[in-house]
């Protein structure tokens, strides 16, 4: 089974980034713009953590998916 891509980060010429965040259902795709790459990555991590580990507090879920200690 393939591991599906959940977040796609696309840099823009003005320094901002476009995020495409996928969910289980096609109509749940979310498109957002972040001020910079770091904020875009953080937003994507939080969104994915909340979706993948809904029973955990957000900080713990983010820690688990990013491998941070």
NORCORVEN-V415835 format. One record per helix or strand of 2 or more residues. SS is the DSSP state (a for helix, b for strand). FROM is the first residue (numbers start at 1). TO is the last residue. If there is no record, write none. Layout:
ss;from;to
SS;FROM;TO
SS;FROM;TO
This chain:
ss;from;to
b;7;11
b;17;21
a;26;28
b;30;34
a;37;52
a;58;66
